[in-house]
Amino acid sequence: MTPPADVETAVADAHRRGWALVLAATARVARDLDLAEECVQEAYATALASWARDGIPNNPEAWLTTAAKRRAMDAVRREQTFRSKLPLLVEPEETEDEVAIDEPVEPAAVEPEDVVPDERLRLIFMCCHPALAQEAQLALTLRLVCGMTTADIARALLVSEPTMAARMTRAKKKISAARIPFRLPGATELPDRLRAVLGVIHLLFTAGHTAPSGASLVRTDLVDQSLRLARMLRELMPDEREVRGLLALLLVTDARRATRVDADGHLLRLEDQDRSLWDRSAMAEAHDLIVDGLRGGRPGRYVLQAAIASLYAEAPSYDQTDWPQIVTLYDELLSLWPSPVVALNRTVAVSMVAGPAQALAEVAELEKDSRLARYHYLPAIKADLLHRLGRSEEASLAYRQALELTGNDVEREFLAERLAGLHRA
């Protein structure tokens, strides 16, 4: 018997590493996302008892894939009219890595090669079909590709949990109704999906860089997954400047990973981080990608974001950051992508160029945008600006508002400490 704690740890690790890959392989058999997701969930639940009894397998993802595929095939056998009731989600041709419905599946038959990153990317492209609204593409992919909870997805997309659940339900129904095949699109279809795929990978990275909820600031599994996807996409589309821009953005942002919290797990602001510990090789790779992306015409949103992040990273110190150039890049980015989140991030640089009063006035205008009503960084930035202006009582109220909206424990602790510091001053 394997100790329960060891089994729980193994299942949790397999969920972080292999959820999307197991789901993608199962979807090719189930031909329905809801059924595939149900079978995968049951496979993970079964693993808790089976691994405790028989031991943890050498390849947990392969074991889970086998178990989930078996359940999917059993469901198809039991429901002979399934395909007539719901349109196919996968192409009818059986590929070499699919398992025939009537063919018995043994654990040894599922090799590690069956569960490859291409399956994950295939799932992203399917979920980013132009028949779906952009919000649905993002939500569905975050749920299926990384197994994020509906609550965390809602936080990431700044909407309520019931709204997010309804969006995902509608998206799955739309996939069935539109007969969207489970495959990588052809060359002529790529332009219609690339923008959404880039957005998904970026949002996946963001959800890992600062987890929407939980005890850890970073979800390294999501960060690493998004970096692998970005590199894979660059191999698939090496001539796309925005693909290079996204990879550069992820690399230069993640270069600070080791310094974002101190030895006790407390959040460190950018100005307090030890820059000598930043990943210089990642920064250098990002720099080359940015320079390449800035050539040949007006840069896109990811190239510009990467250039901004690079200016932050390459400065000798926080105070020596080229703030005017950052504001200029933000202005260019806003003209290309008028996002309220971008406008809010810009106010930080504005405060360093024109002072906190000017930045606070811009934050006040952004407070009118309902899209930022659930965004905890708005009151957090507002609180910092008010504190710099000596308006402690107002800053206290803003910090309390930020605390109410924040789900990550590390960020909550940081905000609580900032709030307490106002009262000690």
C-alpha positions in Angstrom: 0.0 0.0 0.0 1.3 3.4 -1.0 0.9 6.1 1.7 -2.2 8.3 1.0 -0.1 11.5 1.2 2.2 10.2 -1.5 -0.7 9.3 -3.7 -2.4 12.6 -3.3 0.9 14.4 -4.1 1.3 12.3 -7.3 -2.2 12.9 -8.4 -1.9 16.6 -7.8 1.4 16.7 -9.8 -0.2 14.7 -12.6 -3.0 17.2 -12.7 -0.7 20.2 -13.0 1.5 18.5 -15.7 -0.9 16.4 -17.7 -4.5 17.6 -17.4 -4.6 19.2 -20.9 -2.8 16.3 -22.5 -5.0 13.6 -21.0 -8.1 15.6 -21.9 -6.9 16.2 -25.5 -6.2 12.5 -26.0 -9.6 11.6 -24.5 -11.5 14.1 -26.6 -10.2 12.3 -29.7 -12.1 9.2 -28.6 -15.1 10.7 -26.8 -15.8 13.2 -29.6 -17.5 15.5 -27.1 -15.8 17.9 -24.7 -18.3 17.4 -21.8 -17.9 13.7 -22.0 -14.2 13.9 -22.3 -13.9 16.2 -19.3 -16.1 13.9 -17.2 -14.0 10.9 -18.1 -10.8 12.6 -17.3 -12.2 13.8 -13.9 -13.2 10.2 -13.1 -9.8 8.9 -14.1 -8.1 11.3 -11.7 -10.6 10.2 -8.9 -10.0 6.5 -9.7 -6.2 7.1 -9.5 -6.4 8.0 -5.8 -7.7 4.5 -4.9 -5.9 2.5 -7.6 -2.4 4.0 -6.9 -2.8 3.5 -3.2 -3.5 -0.1 -3.8 -1.2 -0.9 -6.7 1.5 1.8 -6.4 2.1 5.0 -8.4 2.8 4.1 -12.0 6.1 5.1 -13.7 4.1 7.2 -16.2 1.1 8.7 -14.4 -0.1 10.7 -17.4 -0.1 7.6 -19.6 -2.0 5.7 -16.9 -4.6 8.5 -16.7 -4.9 8.7 -20.4 -5.6 5.0 -20.6 -8.2 5.1 -17.8 -9.9 8.2 -19.3 -10.0 6.7 -22.8 -11.5 3.5 -21.5 -14.2 5.4 -19.8 -14.9 7.3 -23.0 -15.1 4.2 -25.1 -17.4 2.5 -22.6 -19.7 5.6 -22.7 -19.8 5.4 -26.5 -20.6 1.7 -26.5 -23.4 2.3 -24.0 -24.9 5.1 -26.0 -25.2 3.8 -29.6 -27.1 6.8 -30.7 -24.5 9.3 -29.3 -23.1 10.4 -32.7 -26.6 10.9 -34.1 -27.5 13.2 -31.2 -24.4 15.4 -31.1 -22.2 16.5 -34.0 -18.7 15.1 -34.0 -16.0 17.1 -32.3 -13.2 15.3 -34.0 -12.4 14.4 -37.6 -13.8 10.9 -38.4 -10.5 9.7 -39.7 -8.7 7.7 -37.2 -5.1 8.9 -36.8 -2.2 6.8 -35.6 -2.4 8.0 -32.0 -6.2 7.3 -31.7 -7.5 4.0 -30.3 -10.3 2.3 -32.1 -13.5 1.9 -30.2 -13.5 -1.9 -30.4 -9.9 -2.2 -29.6 -9.0 -3.1 -26.0 -6.8 -0.6 -24.3 -4.0 -1.8 -22.0 -1.9 0.5 -19.9 1.2 -0.6 -21.8 -0.4 0.5 -25.0 -0.3 4.2 -24.1 3.2 5.3 -24.7 4.6 8.7 -23.5 4.7 9.7 -27.1 0.9 9.6 -27.1 0.8 12.5 -24.7 2.8 15.3 -26.5 2.6 19.0 -26.4 1.1 19.1 -29.9 -2.1 17.8 -28.3 -2.3 20.8 -26.0 -1.8 23.2 -28.9 -4.4 21.3 -30.9 -6.9 21.8 -28.1 -6.1 25.6 -28.0 -6.7 26.0 -31.7 -9.9 24.1 -31.5 -11.2 26.3 -28.6 -10.1 29.4 -30.5 -12.4 28.7 -33.5 -13.7 32.0 -34.9 -17.3 30.7 -34.5 -16.8 31.4 -30.7 -16.8 34.8 -29.1 -13.4 35.9 -27.9 -14.5 35.8 -24.2 -15.7 32.2 -24.7 -12.4 31.2 -26.4 -10.4 32.5 -23.5 -12.6 31.0 -20.8 -13.0 27.6 -22.4 -9.3 27.3 -23.1 -8.3 28.2 -19.6 -10.7 25.6 -18.3 -9.7 22.8 -20.7 -6.0 23.5 -21.3 -4.9 24.1 -17.7 -7.8 22.9 -15.6 -8.3 26.3 -13.9 -11.4 26.6 -11.7 -14.3 28.6 -12.9 -13.8 31.0 -10.0 -10.1 31.7 -11.0 -11.1 32.1 -14.6 -13.7 34.6 -13.6 -11.1 36.5 -11.6 -8.7 36.5 -14.5 -11.3 37.8 -16.9 -12.8 40.3 -14.4 -16.4 38.9 -14.4 -18.6 37.1 -11.9 -18.4 33.3 -11.4 -22.0 32.7 -12.6 -21.3 34.7 -15.7 -18.2 32.8 -16.5 -19.9 29.4 -15.9 -22.7 30.4 -18.4 -20.1 31.5 -21.0 -18.4 28.2 -20.9 -21.6 26.2 -21.2 -22.6 28.3 -24.2 -19.2 27.8 -25.8 -19.4 24.0 -25.5 -22.8 24.0 -27.0 -21.6 26.2 -29.8 -18.7 23.8 -30.5 -21.2 21.0 -30.9 -23.6 23.0 -33.1 -20.9 24.3 -35.3 -19.3 20.9 -35.8 -15.9 22.2 -34.9 -13.3 19.5 -35.7 -10.5 18.6 -33.2 -7.5 19.4 -35.4 -4.9 22.1 -36.1 -6.3 24.5 -38.7 -4.8 24.6 -42.2 -2.5 27.4 -43.3 -5.4 29.5 -44.7 -7.2 29.3 -41.3 -4.3 30.4 -39.1 -4.8 34.2 -39.5 -8.3 33.9 -38.1 -7.2 32.1 -35.0 -3.7 33.4 -34.2 -4.8 36.5 -32.4 -7.0 34.4 -30.0 -4.3 31.8 -29.5 -1.8 34.5 -28.6 -4.3 35.9 -26.1 -4.9 32.6 -24.5 -1.2 31.8 -24.0 -0.7 35.3 -22.6 -3.6 35.0 -20.2 -2.4 31.5 -19.2 1.0 33.0 -18.3 -0.7 35.9 -16.4 -2.7 33.4 -14.3 0.6 31.6 -13.5 2.7 34.7 -12.9 0.3 35.9 -10.2 -2.2 33.2 -9.3 -5.8 34.5 -9.0 -6.2 32.6 -5.7 -4.3 30.3 -3.4 -1.4 30.4 -1.0 1.4 30.9 -3.6 2.1 34.0 -5.6 3.3 32.0 -8.7 1.8 28.9 -10.3 5.0 27.6 -11.9 3.1 24.9 -13.8 1.1 27.5 -15.7 4.1 29.7 -16.3 6.2 26.8 -17.6 3.2 25.6 -19.7 2.7 29.0 -21.3 6.4 29.3 -22.1 6.4 25.8 -23.8 3.3 26.8 -25.8 4.9 30.1 -26.9 8.0 28.3 -28.0 6.0 25.7 -29.8 3.9 28.3 -31.6 7.1 30.1 -32.7 8.3 26.8 -34.2 4.9 26.5 -36.0 4.8 30.1 -37.2 8.4 31.4 -37.1 7.8 34.4 -39.4 5.0 36.0 -37.2 6.3 39.0 -35.4 3.6 38.9 -32.7 4.5 35.3 -31.9 8.1 36.4 -31.3 6.8 39.4 -29.3 4.7 37.2 -27.0 7.6 34.8 -26.4 9.8 37.8 -25.6 7.2 39.2 -23.2 6.9 36.0 -21.3 10.7 35.5 -21.1 11.5 39.0 -19.8 8.6 39.0 -17.3 9.5 35.5 -16.0 13.1 36.5 -15.7 12.3 38.0 -12.3 10.6 34.9 -10.9 13.2 34.0 -8.3 13.1 37.5 -6.7 9.4 38.3 -6.5 9.1 37.0 -2.9 11.6 36.9 -0.1 12.9 33.9 1.8 9.8 33.9 3.9 7.4 34.1 0.9 6.5 37.8 1.4 5.9 39.8 -1.8 8.7 42.1 -2.9 7.9 45.2 -5.0 9.9 45.7 -8.2 12.0 48.4 -6.6 13.0 46.0 -3.7 14.0 43.0 -5.8 17.6 41.9 -6.3 18.3 42.6 -9.9 21.6 40.6 -9.8 19.5 37.4 -9.5 17.4 38.0 -12.6 17.7 35.5 -15.4 20.1 37.3 -17.8 20.0 34.6 -20.4 16.2 34.9 -20.7 16.5 38.7 -20.8 19.0 38.5 -23.6 16.9 36.1 -25.6 13.9 38.4 -25.1 16.0 41.4 -26.2 16.9 39.8 -29.5 13.3 38.8 -30.1 12.2 42.4 -29.4 14.8 44.0 -31.7 13.7 41.5 -34.4 10.0 42.4 -33.8 10.6 46.1 -34.0 11.9 45.8 -37.5 9.7 46.0 -40.6 6.8 48.3 -39.8 4.6 49.2 -36.8 5.0 46.7 -33.9 2.1 44.8 -32.6 0.7 44.8 -29.0 2.9 41.9 -27.8 6.1 43.4 -29.2 5.3 46.7 -27.5 4.5 45.1 -24.2 7.7 43.1 -24.4 9.6 46.4 -25.1 8.0 48.0 -22.0 8.9 45.0 -19.8 12.4 45.0 -21.2 12.9 48.7 -20.2 11.9 47.9 -16.7 14.2 44.9 -16.6 17.3 46.4 -18.2 17.4 49.5 -16.0 20.2 49.6 -13.5 17.7 50.4 -10.7 14.1 51.2 -10.3 14.8 54.9 -10.0 17.0 54.8 -13.2 14.2 53.3 -15.3 13.6 55.3 -18.5 10.1 56.4 -17.4 9.5 58.9 -20.3 10.2 56.2 -22.9 7.9 53.8 -21.1 5.1 56.3 -21.1 5.7 56.8 -24.9 5.5 53.1 -25.5 2.3 52.8 -23.4 0.8 55.6 -25.6 1.7 53.7 -28.7 0.2 50.5 -27.1 -3.0 52.2 -26.2 -3.5 53.6 -29.7 -3.2 50.0 -31.0 -5.0 48.2 -28.1 -7.2 50.6 -26.0 -7.4 48.3 -23.0 -8.4 49.8 -19.6 -5.8 47.5 -17.9 -3.1 48.9 -20.2 -4.2 52.4 -19.3 -4.1 51.6 -15.6 -0.6 50.1 -15.9 0.5 53.3 -17.7 -0.5 55.4 -14.7 2.4 53.9 -12.7 4.9 55.3 -15.2 3.0 58.6 -15.4 3.4 58.9 -11.6 7.2 58.7 -12.0 7.2 61.3 -14.9 4.5 63.8 -14.0 3.9 63.0 -10.3 1.3 61.0 -8.3 -1.3 63.7 -8.6 -1.5 63.5 -12.4 -1.5 59.7 -12.2 -4.3 59.8 -9.6 -6.4 62.0 -11.8 -6.1 59.4 -14.6 -6.9 56.6 -12.2 -10.1 58.5 -11.2 -11.2 58.5 -14.8 -10.5 54.8 -15.1 -12.7 54.1 -12.1 -15.7 55.0 -14.3 -14.9 52.0 -16.5 -17.1 49.1 -15.3 -14.7 46.6 -16.8 -12.3 47.4 -13.9 -14.9 47.1 -11.2 -13.4 43.7 -10.1 -9.8 44.5 -10.8 -8.0 44.7 -7.5 -4.9 46.4 -8.9 -6.9 49.6 -9.5 -7.6 50.3 -5.8 -4.1 49.1 -5.0 -2.5 51.5 -7.3 -4.9 54.3 -6.2 -3.9 53.6 -2.6 -0.2 53.8 -3.3 -0.7 57.1 -5.1 -2.8 58.5 -2.3 -0.2 57.4 0.2 2.6 59.2 -1.7 0.4 62.3 -1.6 0.1 62.1 2.1 -3.7 61.3 2.0 -3.6 58.4 4.5 -7.3 58.1 5.3 -8.2 57.9 1.6 -5.3 55.5 1.0 -6.6 53.3 3.8 -10.0 53.0 2.2 -8.5 52.1 -1.1 -6.3 49.4 0.4 -9.4 47.9 2.1 -11.2 47.9 -1.2 -8.2 46.1 -2.9 -8.1 43.6 -0.1 -11.8 42.7 -0.7 -11.1 42.0 -4.3 -7.8 40.1 -3.9 -7.9 36.3 -3.9 -4.2 35.5 -3.7 -2.9 35.1 -0.1 0.6 36.5 -0.8 -0.9 39.7 -2.3 -3.5 39.9 0.5 -0.7 39.8 3.1 1.2 42.5 1.2 -1.8 44.8 1.0 -2.6 44.2 4.7 0.9 45.1 5.7 0.7 48.3 3.6 -2.6 49.1 5.3 -1.1 48.5 8.7 1.9 50.7 7.8 -0.5 53.6 7.2 -1.7 53.4 10.8 1.8 53.1 12.2 3.0 56.2 10.4 
